[in-house]
Amino acid sequence: MQSTGGSSSSLPCAVSAGLKAVLPGLPGLTPARDGPASGCGARAEPRGSGFSGLSTAKAGRNKPREGRAPRARGIPGTVPPAPGKHSDHRDPPARHPSDRGAAGPRGQPERLRPGAAPAARGTRPARRSWQGRSERGAGAGAGGRSGGAAAGLMLPAGCGRRAAAALRTALGEGAERRRELERRAARSRALLWRWDDEEEEQPQPGSSTEHEDRPSPKELEELELLNRALEKALKVRKSILKTPLEAQGATGKKWAGEAHAPKKAEEQQVPVPVQDIHECRKVRAGSKKPLLLKKPSPYLLRAPYRTDPDMKKLQQKVPARCVSQGPRIAGKITSKGMTSKQGRSHRTATGASAREVCAAAEPWETPGLSESAPNEQQSFSGGGSTVGKNSIADGKQLLDAGKKSCGFLGESSKKEDTAGPWERSISLGPGTLQEKGCQLKLPLSYRKAYSRNSRAWQRCRLYQTSADAAAARTRFMERIQTTFCSPKLSLSPAEIEEELRGLQDVFSHLRQYVEAEPVDPPTLQGEYESLLTLEGLQSTVSQCLQKLQLLRAALESQLRLCPDCIGDVGSCSPACVPARGQTCDSADMLAVPLLYYSSLQELRDLFALKLQVSMLHQEIAIQKVMMAELLPVLEPRPFLEGSAGLFRAIHTQLCEGGRHFPVLVRDELLD
Amino acid sequence: MHGRRRERHREQNREQNREHREHRERCPALPAAVGALCRALPPRARPAPDTLRRAKFDRPQASLDFWRLLYVLLKQIHGGRWTESDAIGAQVSFVKAVLWYHGYGRPQLQRLPADGSAGSRELLLAFSWLLHSLGLLEQLLARNRVQTGDEASVCTCEDELPSSQEGPGEAGAEDRVDVRYLQWLNGRLRLQWCSLHAQHQEHCKLLHKIHLFTSGSHMDQNLRHFSVTETDLIRQPENCKQLLQLLESETLQLEAFLEWKQLEAVYWQWMETVLDNMAEEGNMCESQDADVEKRRLPEVTSSCPWVDKLTGQMDRLSRDLLALQEQLQQRVAQRKAAWWEKVAAREELQKERFCATARKVQESVELKLRGLTSLRAPRRNRMHGSGRLVLRSTGAASRAGTAACAQEAAAAVSATEVLAELQLREASLQRELQQLRRECRRRLDGIAEGLEGVICVSP
């Protein structure tokens, strides 16, 4: 009868007095937005407890435990476990530690079952007290329910798996897109950075770390380590004023090394931290040892809680990242800082030193400013000597530049002012795109090929079919169409599809109109108008219905003609093939489409909106799957009491997109 | 009956002879036309001109080539993946299905054997039909255009979502699934969208920078700046070769297309002779058979996903429409009753003045609803495909209002337009989602009532 593990007993059906909020709504639990520091402080511990919860759950799985679970704090099935190990959250809420903490709930659901960790994670003091009551209640009246509650969170295998598969497919697709995008961004970044370091780093295909669907035991262990590290980091943070760099370096490193560690890279990554810190210290100590580090990792110096593991990864790949990454550092580095950082970059010799600059720029946001300047200078000279292809003079200049930029650290507004030998060689020598972009020339062979190509396109587009040819063509088409067995003028399946899409559009507008109609217009005139509108809408609706009937009939007659192998049409039914008659005429098809945009903002809006649209599209598809799979789970009645948790979870999922929770209130007055 | 048919035969023979004469007159042009046509097709699908000639005589050795040709071309148009080694049976059924989808209704084609061993002439006809009705060459050229620019799709058609598959490595089949696992996945999905958004934003920034920094460098006055690819060319000229090859082969294809356009007429005449040949060989009776067969065909009970999807959509739409109709009926009835009451009460008072306003109101309502009906008409050309992103500040745009610009104008889209279209799309998707959620809420509220002693307070 008792719970079989974790926190399942907390199913809150058992509140004694009157009307009690059983399941308090916890909006915004997932990506919490409270301040970083407070967030960490508040969460470090509960997360730890989450792990203990986890271990009990593991144990509980093997042998059903007697008695109530020790730490029944969470509400099972209510707190949607926030995504874990999610690498690059660049949006403010996502970058927040609370999300990283969510690594906890990433706990393997099988192991968690009957789940403890995800629930335990969400614990907040306020709720804890309430939970206490619930436990008492459970003891008193509803002890039997808790077991049922745990079971109540389970979905039948078939529908649960299908629902999960839908989500996982969506995730996989998104991961694909992210990789592609990352690949492109890396390429652009490389172009915007200095041009002379290309032999050093080529943009690699984006992060290949698949987020697996379930965390491996190893990862769970790492998480536990991570939690400890976090706790340590908290302590360290307090003493940060004393030795800011070292402390941050150490913890940050630990974090990075442990938190992320994609499966493959693990072996090579884990040892890195020690070495890195080591090297870093050396440099700071003034050692002339060349910077051999391929990954001197800017994150090294960042406060641990702002470390974005994925960001780190990217930086390893492409140093230029630093430039673009600026604004993501929680706005700590002002835009001013960014531009000047970029300016400074001209003087750096290699990607390595450039990275160092970025790294050094980071402490700007920390109290360690005074130390960072020498550090930077070091790295500059280090970078110069490493490359070795620079002359001594250049090296000197580098050093000067380094000094200059140290000065810059003090006064951030200082702008790029040196010309030096750098800018002299325009298209061959090093420099950034910004400097020499407008003097660049494409290779002659390309220019030739390009203009020949675009002339050919132009000619094709402007070509007018002769009347002779058009007539011959029409004659053939007419003749062949007389041999078709489909009735003349009937719609092809493609056209049916297109027409249906049009009807759907009309319908959604219709509904919008209906909703917009005032229920009770204030004036007589308004009333009249509304009456007319409604009547008009009514007739449109019946027209639509008629049209739909026609389409149905057309489809049926087409199906009668269809090949027996129709199964394949499913795979070929085109999403984006403009149907016949809809096609822009062939000349238009050949025109080189240009998409003019006028400002960065417009470009951003464009992409944001496109993304939004495809997100909605996906959300709708998922919603449909969920509706089909989850609703039937609840519908058979009489309703089991224990499934209140399930009800709530499904409600959240289906009605709120996982964002809000309904409140279930136990109405004891009934008794 | 017999007489009539014979007469028709004779007539056709006469016609054929005429055409043969014509054909012979222009004969030298025909190989050139066919050759140009073949060269205008994408390299990977390019048939030997001989294949077409053999197909005319319905040679079985050409049929495999022809199935493959159509398969590859149609796969490209429909954006599907394919390999050289796809089974012939699959190729045949795919081609048949796509032709059916586009409304090609020759029963002879559908009756061709599935092993691809025969029917090259039928396929030649189908190919020619596609050439015109789909604008096959143009579509292929446009689709396979070599990308030298930074492109963004301007299409608001949504992609087909890949259908979800249950991986084999799933939790043991009998295992039940924790609902929290779903929640967790859902949270991850949302987070992924967030990071995608951030990535997009960053990408935009980078693109814009590259466009801005290189402005004025491009020799094409419509573009004026480099794309990422082009900038990369300068940095790494050794990568140029491949792109050059692509561009050059595309240019050749385009030139072949132009040549084809000039010789097109010959080809179509030739195709007519193919039709004649077929008629001669007595396909007439076959078409009669087809009529019979059509009547004999049973009701289709197919479980094809495409058909299921379509009928599902139709069912849903009709359900929604009926519900809306009912709702409207109620509201209209209510409104009417209220209206008559009021009018009766104030009749004397307002008669004169109201007539004028009534007319005005009618006009405005008509205007309002016109938008709705125009939607139903075949929709205006939606934008499809993708366009090369070109930065043009508003100032520059007005300055560059030259002839070159005007020439391109047909194909140029401004981001504002695309944005507007996207906003519409977004709004309608949002509505759809809200509606689905409302439906869920309704059903779940019903379920909640069945929960004993627990009251559900929605957020």
Chai-1 contact restraints between the chains, C-beta under 6 A:
chainA,res_idxA,chainB,res_idxB,connection_type,confidence,min_distance_angstrom,max_distance_angstrom,comment,restraint_id
A,G25,B,P459,contact,1.0,0.0,6.0,A-B,restraint_1
A,T30,B,G187,contact,1.0,0.0,6.0,A-B,restraint_2
A,G77,B,V179,contact,1.0,0.0,6.0,A-B,restraint_3
A,G77,B,R180,contact,1.0,0.0,6.0,A-B,restraint_4
A,P80,B,Q183,contact,1.0,0.0,6.0,A-B,restraint_5
A,P80,B,G187,contact,1.0,0.0,6.0,A-B,restraint_6
A,P81,B,R180,contact,1.0,0.0,6.0,A-B,restraint_7
A,P81,B,W184,contact,1.0,0.0,6.0,A-B,restraint_8
A,A82,B,G187,contact,1.0,0.0,6.0,A-B,restraint_9
A,P83,B,G187,contact,1.0,0.0,6.0,A-B,restraint_10
A,P83,B,R188,contact,1.0,0.0,6.0,A-B,restraint_11
A,P83,B,L191,contact,1.0,0.0,6.0,A-B,restraint_12
A,H86,B,L191,contact,1.0,0.0,6.0,A-B,restraint_13
A,D88,B,S195,contact,1.0,0.0,6.0,A-B,restraint_14
A,H89,B,S195,contact,1.0,0.0,6.0,A-B,restraint_15
A,R90,B,S195,contact,1.0,0.0,6.0,A-B,restraint_16
A,R90,B,A198,contact,1.0,0.0,6.0,A-B,restraint_17
A,D91,B,C194,contact,1.0,0.0,6.0,A-B,restraint_18
A,D91,B,A198,contact,1.0,0.0,6.0,A-B,restraint_19
A,A94,B,L191,contact,1.0,0.0,6.0,A-B,restraint_20
A,A94,B,C194,contact,1.0,0.0,6.0,A-B,restraint_21
A,P109,B,D178,contact,1.0,0.0,6.0,A-B,restraint_22
A,P109,B,Y181,contact,1.0,0.0,6.0,A-B,restraint_23
A,E110,B,A171,contact,1.0,0.0,6.0,A-B,restraint_24
A,R113,B,D178,contact,1.0,0.0,6.0,A-B,restraint_25
A,G115,B,D178,contact,1.0,0.0,6.0,A-B,restraint_26
A,G115,B,R180,contact,1.0,0.0,6.0,A-B,restraint_27
A,P118,B,R180,contact,1.0,0.0,6.0,A-B,restraint_28
A,L153,B,D178,contact,1.0,0.0,6.0,A-B,restraint_29
A,L153,B,V179,contact,1.0,0.0,6.0,A-B,restraint_30
A,M154,B,R176,contact,1.0,0.0,6.0,A-B,restraint_31
A,M154,B,D178,contact,1.0,0.0,6.0,A-B,restraint_32
A,L155,B,V177,contact,1.0,0.0,6.0,A-B,restraint_33
A,L155,B,V179,contact,1.0,0.0,6.0,A-B,restraint_34
A,A157,B,E174,contact,1.0,0.0,6.0,A-B,restraint_35
A,A157,B,R176,contact,1.0,0.0,6.0,A-B,restraint_36
A,G160,B,V177,contact,1.0,0.0,6.0,A-B,restraint_37
A,R161,B,E166,contact,1.0,0.0,6.0,A-B,restraint_38
A,R161,B,E170,contact,1.0,0.0,6.0,A-B,restraint_39
A,R161,B,V177,contact,1.0,0.0,6.0,A-B,restraint_40
A,A163,B,L182,contact,1.0,0.0,6.0,A-B,restraint_41
A,A164,B,V177,contact,1.0,0.0,6.0,A-B,restraint_42
A,A164,B,L182,contact,1.0,0.0,6.0,A-B,restraint_43
A,A165,B,S164,contact,1.0,0.0,6.0,A-B,restraint_44
A,A165,B,E166,contact,1.0,0.0,6.0,A-B,restraint_45
A,A166,B,S164,contact,1.0,0.0,6.0,A-B,restraint_46
A,L167,B,L185,contact,1.0,0.0,6.0,A-B,restraint_47
A,T169,B,P162,contact,1.0,0.0,6.0,A-B,restraint_48
A,T169,B,S164,contact,1.0,0.0,6.0,A-B,restraint_49
A,A170,B,L189,contact,1.0,0.0,6.0,A-B,restraint_50
A,L171,B,L189,contact,1.0,0.0,6.0,A-B,restraint_51
A,G174,B,Q192,contact,1.0,0.0,6.0,A-B,restraint_52
A,R178,B,L196,contact,1.0,0.0,6.0,A-B,restraint_53
A,L181,B,Q199,contact,1.0,0.0,6.0,A-B,restraint_54
A,L181,B,H203,contact,1.0,0.0,6.0,A-B,restraint_55
A,A185,B,E202,contact,1.0,0.0,6.0,A-B,restraint_56
A,A185,B,H203,contact,1.0,0.0,6.0,A-B,restraint_57
A,A185,B,L206,contact,1.0,0.0,6.0,A-B,restraint_58
A,S188,B,L206,contact,1.0,0.0,6.0,A-B,restraint_59
A,S188,B,V228,contact,1.0,0.0,6.0,A-B,restraint_60
A,L191,B,T231,contact,1.0,0.0,6.0,A-B,restraint_61
A,L192,B,K209,contact,1.0,0.0,6.0,A-B,restraint_62
A,W195,B,R235,contact,1.0,0.0,6.0,A-B,restraint_63
A,S324,B,E202,contact,1.0,0.0,6.0,A-B,restraint_64
A,L433,B,F213,contact,1.0,0.0,6.0,A-B,restraint_65
A,Q434,B,F213,contact,1.0,0.0,6.0,A-B,restraint_66
A,G437,B,F213,contact,1.0,0.0,6.0,A-B,restraint_67
A,G437,B,T214,contact,1.0,0.0,6.0,A-B,restraint_68
A,C438,B,G216,contact,1.0,0.0,6.0,A-B,restraint_69
A,C438,B,S217,contact,1.0,0.0,6.0,A-B,restraint_70
A,L440,B,S217,contact,1.0,0.0,6.0,A-B,restraint_71
A,L440,B,I234,contact,1.0,0.0,6.0,A-B,restraint_72
A,P443,B,P237,contact,1.0,0.0,6.0,A-B,restraint_73
A,P443,B,C240,contact,1.0,0.0,6.0,A-B,restraint_74
A,S445,B,L244,contact,1.0,0.0,6.0,A-B,restraint_75
A,Y446,B,L233,contact,1.0,0.0,6.0,A-B,restraint_76
A,Y446,B,C240,contact,1.0,0.0,6.0,A-B,restraint_77
A,R447,B,M219,contact,1.0,0.0,6.0,A-B,restraint_78
A,A449,B,L244,contact,1.0,0.0,6.0,A-B,restraint_79
A,A449,B,L247,contact,1.0,0.0,6.0,A-B,restraint_80
A,A449,B,E248,contact,1.0,0.0,6.0,A-B,restraint_81
A,R452,B,T251,contact,1.0,0.0,6.0,A-B,restraint_82
A,N453,B,L247,contact,1.0,0.0,6.0,A-B,restraint_83
A,N453,B,T251,contact,1.0,0.0,6.0,A-B,restraint_84
A,A456,B,T251,contact,1.0,0.0,6.0,A-B,restraint_85
A,A456,B,L254,contact,1.0,0.0,6.0,A-B,restraint_86
A,A456,B,E255,contact,1.0,0.0,6.0,A-B,restraint_87
A,R459,B,L258,contact,1.0,0.0,6.0,A-B,restraint_88
A,C460,B,L254,contact,1.0,0.0,6.0,A-B,restraint_89
A,C460,B,F257,contact,1.0,0.0,6.0,A-B,restraint_90
A,C460,B,L258,contact,1.0,0.0,6.0,A-B,restraint_91
A,Y463,B,K261,contact,1.0,0.0,6.0,A-B,restraint_92
A,D468,B,A265,contact,1.0,0.0,6.0,A-B,restraint_93
A,A469,B,E264,contact,1.0,0.0,6.0,A-B,restraint_94
A,A469,B,A265,contact,1.0,0.0,6.0,A-B,restraint_95
A,A472,B,A265,contact,1.0,0.0,6.0,A-B,restraint_96
A,A472,B,W268,contact,1.0,0.0,6.0,A-B,restraint_97
A,A472,B,Q269,contact,1.0,0.0,6.0,A-B,restraint_98
A,R473,B,H132,contact,1.0,0.0,6.0,A-B,restraint_99
A,R473,B,W268,contact,1.0,0.0,6.0,A-B,restraint_100
A,F476,B,W268,contact,1.0,0.0,6.0,A-B,restraint_101
A,F476,B,M271,contact,1.0,0.0,6.0,A-B,restraint_102
A,F476,B,E272,contact,1.0,0.0,6.0,A-B,restraint_103
A,M477,B,H132,contact,1.0,0.0,6.0,A-B,restraint_104
A,R479,B,L275,contact,1.0,0.0,6.0,A-B,restraint_105
A,I480,B,W129,contact,1.0,0.0,6.0,A-B,restraint_106
A,T483,B,R106,contact,1.0,0.0,6.0,A-B,restraint_107
A,F484,B,G105,contact,1.0,0.0,6.0,A-B,restraint_108
A,F484,B,R106,contact,1.0,0.0,6.0,A-B,restraint_109
A,C485,B,G105,contact,1.0,0.0,6.0,A-B,restraint_110
A,C485,B,P107,contact,1.0,0.0,6.0,A-B,restraint_111
A,C485,B,A290,contact,1.0,0.0,6.0,A-B,restraint_112
A,C485,B,K294,contact,1.0,0.0,6.0,A-B,restraint_113
A,S486,B,G105,contact,1.0,0.0,6.0,A-B,restraint_114
A,S492,B,H102,contact,1.0,0.0,6.0,A-B,restraint_115
A,S492,B,G103,contact,1.0,0.0,6.0,A-B,restraint_116
A,P493,B,Y101,contact,1.0,0.0,6.0,A-B,restraint_117
A,A494,B,Y101,contact,1.0,0.0,6.0,A-B,restraint_118
A,A494,B,H102,contact,1.0,0.0,6.0,A-B,restraint_119
A,G502,B,R379,contact,1.0,0.0,6.0,A-B,restraint_120
A,Q504,B,L317,contact,1.0,0.0,6.0,A-B,restraint_121
A,V506,B,L375,contact,1.0,0.0,6.0,A-B,restraint_122
A,V506,B,R376,contact,1.0,0.0,6.0,A-B,restraint_123
A,S508,B,S428,contact,1.0,0.0,6.0,A-B,restraint_124
A,S508,B,R431,contact,1.0,0.0,6.0,A-B,restraint_125
A,H509,B,L372,contact,1.0,0.0,6.0,A-B,restraint_126
A,Q525,B,T357,contact,1.0,0.0,6.0,A-B,restraint_127
A,Y528,B,V361,contact,1.0,0.0,6.0,A-B,restraint_128
A,E529,B,V361,contact,1.0,0.0,6.0,A-B,restraint_129
A,E529,B,V365,contact,1.0,0.0,6.0,A-B,restraint_130
A,L531,B,R335,contact,1.0,0.0,6.0,A-B,restraint_131
A,L531,B,W339,contact,1.0,0.0,6.0,A-B,restraint_132
A,L532,B,V365,contact,1.0,0.0,6.0,A-B,restraint_133
A,T533,B,V365,contact,1.0,0.0,6.0,A-B,restraint_134
A,L534,B,L328,contact,1.0,0.0,6.0,A-B,restraint_135
A,L534,B,R331,contact,1.0,0.0,6.0,A-B,restraint_136
A,L534,B,V332,contact,1.0,0.0,6.0,A-B,restraint_137
A,E535,B,V332,contact,1.0,0.0,6.0,A-B,restraint_138
A,G536,B,L369,contact,1.0,0.0,6.0,A-B,restraint_139
A,L537,B,L328,contact,1.0,0.0,6.0,A-B,restraint_140
A,Q538,B,L328,contact,1.0,0.0,6.0,A-B,restraint_141
A,Q538,B,V332,contact,1.0,0.0,6.0,A-B,restraint_142
A,T540,B,L372,contact,1.0,0.0,6.0,A-B,restraint_143
A,V541,B,L321,contact,1.0,0.0,6.0,A-B,restraint_144
A,V541,B,L324,contact,1.0,0.0,6.0,A-B,restraint_145
A,V541,B,Q325,contact,1.0,0.0,6.0,A-B,restraint_146
A,C544,B,L321,contact,1.0,0.0,6.0,A-B,restraint_147
A,L545,B,L321,contact,1.0,0.0,6.0,A-B,restraint_148
A,L548,B,S318,contact,1.0,0.0,6.0,A-B,restraint_149
A,R552,B,M314,contact,1.0,0.0,6.0,A-B,restraint_150
A,L559,B,V300,contact,1.0,0.0,6.0,A-B,restraint_151
A,R560,B,L297,contact,1.0,0.0,6.0,A-B,restraint_152
A,R560,B,V300,contact,1.0,0.0,6.0,A-B,restraint_153
A,C562,B,W100,contact,1.0,0.0,6.0,A-B,restraint_154
A,P563,B,K96,contact,1.0,0.0,6.0,A-B,restraint_155
A,P563,B,A97,contact,1.0,0.0,6.0,A-B,restraint_156
A,P563,B,W100,contact,1.0,0.0,6.0,A-B,restraint_157
A,P563,B,Q110,contact,1.0,0.0,6.0,A-B,restraint_158
A,C565,B,S93,contact,1.0,0.0,6.0,A-B,restraint_159
A,C565,B,K96,contact,1.0,0.0,6.0,A-B,restraint_160
A,C565,B,A97,contact,1.0,0.0,6.0,A-B,restraint_161
A,I566,B,S302,contact,1.0,0.0,6.0,A-B,restraint_162
A,I566,B,C304,contact,1.0,0.0,6.0,A-B,restraint_163
A,G567,B,C304,contact,1.0,0.0,6.0,A-B,restraint_164
A,D568,B,S93,contact,1.0,0.0,6.0,A-B,restraint_165
A,D568,B,F94,contact,1.0,0.0,6.0,A-B,restraint_166
A,D568,B,A97,contact,1.0,0.0,6.0,A-B,restraint_167
A,V569,B,A97,contact,1.0,0.0,6.0,A-B,restraint_168
A,V569,B,Y101,contact,1.0,0.0,6.0,A-B,restraint_169
A,V569,B,C304,contact,1.0,0.0,6.0,A-B,restraint_170
A,V569,B,W306,contact,1.0,0.0,6.0,A-B,restraint_171
A,G570,B,C304,contact,1.0,0.0,6.0,A-B,restraint_172
A,G570,B,P305,contact,1.0,0.0,6.0,A-B,restraint_173
A,G570,B,W306,contact,1.0,0.0,6.0,A-B,restraint_174
A,C572,B,H78,contact,1.0,0.0,6.0,A-B,restraint_175
A,C572,B,V98,contact,1.0,0.0,6.0,A-B,restraint_176
A,S573,B,W306,contact,1.0,0.0,6.0,A-B,restraint_177
A,P574,B,H78,contact,1.0,0.0,6.0,A-B,restraint_178
A,A575,B,C157,contact,1.0,0.0,6.0,A-B,restraint_179
A,A575,B,D159,contact,1.0,0.0,6.0,A-B,restraint_180
A,A575,B,E160,contact,1.0,0.0,6.0,A-B,restraint_181
A,C576,B,C155,contact,1.0,0.0,6.0,A-B,restraint_182
A,C576,B,C157,contact,1.0,0.0,6.0,A-B,restraint_183
A,P578,B,H384,contact,1.0,0.0,6.0,A-B,restraint_184
A,C584,B,N381,contact,1.0,0.0,6.0,A-B,restraint_185
A,S586,B,G135,contact,1.0,0.0,6.0,A-B,restraint_186
A,S586,B,E138,contact,1.0,0.0,6.0,A-B,restraint_187
A,M589,B,E138,contact,1.0,0.0,6.0,A-B,restraint_188
A,M589,B,A142,contact,1.0,0.0,6.0,A-B,restraint_189
A,L590,B,E138,contact,1.0,0.0,6.0,A-B,restraint_190
A,A591,B,A410,contact,1.0,0.0,6.0,A-B,restraint_191
A,A591,B,A411,contact,1.0,0.0,6.0,A-B,restraint_192
A,V592,B,A411,contact,1.0,0.0,6.0,A-B,restraint_193
A,P593,B,G387,contact,1.0,0.0,6.0,A-B,restraint_194
A,P593,B,A411,contact,1.0,0.0,6.0,A-B,restraint_195
A,L594,B,G387,contact,1.0,0.0,6.0,A-B,restraint_196
A,L594,B,R388,contact,1.0,0.0,6.0,A-B,restraint_197
A,L594,B,V390,contact,1.0,0.0,6.0,A-B,restraint_198
A,L594,B,A412,contact,1.0,0.0,6.0,A-B,restraint_199
A,L595,B,A152,contact,1.0,0.0,6.0,A-B,restraint_200
A,L595,B,V154,contact,1.0,0.0,6.0,A-B,restraint_201
A,L595,B,G387,contact,1.0,0.0,6.0,A-B,restraint_202
A,L595,B,L389,contact,1.0,0.0,6.0,A-B,restraint_203
A,L595,B,V413,contact,1.0,0.0,6.0,A-B,restraint_204
A,Y596,B,V390,contact,1.0,0.0,6.0,A-B,restraint_205
A,Y596,B,R392,contact,1.0,0.0,6.0,A-B,restraint_206
A,Y596,B,A412,contact,1.0,0.0,6.0,A-B,restraint_207
A,Y596,B,S414,contact,1.0,0.0,6.0,A-B,restraint_208
A,Y597,B,A415,contact,1.0,0.0,6.0,A-B,restraint_209
A,S598,B,S393,contact,1.0,0.0,6.0,A-B,restraint_210
A,S598,B,T394,contact,1.0,0.0,6.0,A-B,restraint_211
A,L600,B,H208,contact,1.0,0.0,6.0,A-B,restraint_212
A,E602,B,A415,contact,1.0,0.0,6.0,A-B,restraint_213
A,L603,B,C204,contact,1.0,0.0,6.0,A-B,restraint_214
A,L603,B,H208,contact,1.0,0.0,6.0,A-B,restraint_215
A,R604,B,Q201,contact,1.0,0.0,6.0,A-B,restraint_216
A,R604,B,C204,contact,1.0,0.0,6.0,A-B,restraint_217
A,L606,B,A415,contact,1.0,0.0,6.0,A-B,restraint_218
A,L606,B,L419,contact,1.0,0.0,6.0,A-B,restraint_219
A,F607,B,H200,contact,1.0,0.0,6.0,A-B,restraint_220
A,F607,B,C204,contact,1.0,0.0,6.0,A-B,restraint_221
A,L609,B,L422,contact,1.0,0.0,6.0,A-B,restraint_222
A,L611,B,H197,contact,1.0,0.0,6.0,A-B,restraint_223
A,L611,B,H200,contact,1.0,0.0,6.0,A-B,restraint_224
A,Q612,B,E426,contact,1.0,0.0,6.0,A-B,restraint_225
A,V613,B,L422,contact,1.0,0.0,6.0,A-B,restraint_226
A,V613,B,R425,contact,1.0,0.0,6.0,A-B,restraint_227
A,V613,B,E426,contact,1.0,0.0,6.0,A-B,restraint_228
A,M615,B,W193,contact,1.0,0.0,6.0,A-B,restraint_229
A,L616,B,L429,contact,1.0,0.0,6.0,A-B,restraint_230
A,H617,B,E158,contact,1.0,0.0,6.0,A-B,restraint_231
A,E619,B,L433,contact,1.0,0.0,6.0,A-B,restraint_232
A,I620,B,E432,contact,1.0,0.0,6.0,A-B,restraint_233
A,I620,B,L433,contact,1.0,0.0,6.0,A-B,restraint_234
A,A621,B,L161,contact,1.0,0.0,6.0,A-B,restraint_235
A,Q623,B,L436,contact,1.0,0.0,6.0,A-B,restraint_236
A,L631,B,R443,contact,1.0,0.0,6.0,A-B,restraint_237
A,L634,B,I447,contact,1.0,0.0,6.0,A-B,restraint_238
A,R637,B,G450,contact,1.0,0.0,6.0,A-B,restraint_239
A,F639,B,G450,contact,1.0,0.0,6.0,A-B,restraint_240
A,F639,B,L451,contact,1.0,0.0,6.0,A-B,restraint_241
A,A644,B,V454,contact,1.0,0.0,6.0,A-B,restraint_242
A,L646,B,V179,contact,1.0,0.0,6.0,A-B,restraint_243
A,A649,B,V179,contact,1.0,0.0,6.0,A-B,restraint_244
A,H651,B,L444,contact,1.0,0.0,6.0,A-B,restraint_245
A,L654,B,C440,contact,1.0,0.0,6.0,A-B,restraint_246
A,C655,B,R437,contact,1.0,0.0,6.0,A-B,restraint_247
A,C655,B,C440,contact,1.0,0.0,6.0,A-B,restraint_248
A,C655,B,R441,contact,1.0,0.0,6.0,A-B,restraint_249
A,G658,B,N186,contact,1.0,0.0,6.0,A-B,restraint_250
A,H660,B,P459,contact,1.0,0.0,6.0,A-B,restraint_251
A,P662,B,C456,contact,1.0,0.0,6.0,A-B,restraint_252
A,P662,B,S458,contact,1.0,0.0,6.0,A-B,restraint_253
A,P662,B,P459,contact,1.0,0.0,6.0,A-B,restraint_254
A,V663,B,V457,contact,1.0,0.0,6.0,A-B,restraint_255
A,L664,B,V454,contact,1.0,0.0,6.0,A-B,restraint_256
A,L664,B,C456,contact,1.0,0.0,6.0,A-B,restraint_257
A,V665,B,I455,contact,1.0,0.0,6.0,A-B,restraint_258
A,R666,B,V454,contact,1.0,0.0,6.0,A-B,restraint_259
A,D667,B,G453,contact,1.0,0.0,6.0,A-B,restraint_260
A,D667,B,I455,contact,1.0,0.0,6.0,A-B,restraint_261
A,L670,B,G453,contact,1.0,0.0,6.0,A-B,restraint_262
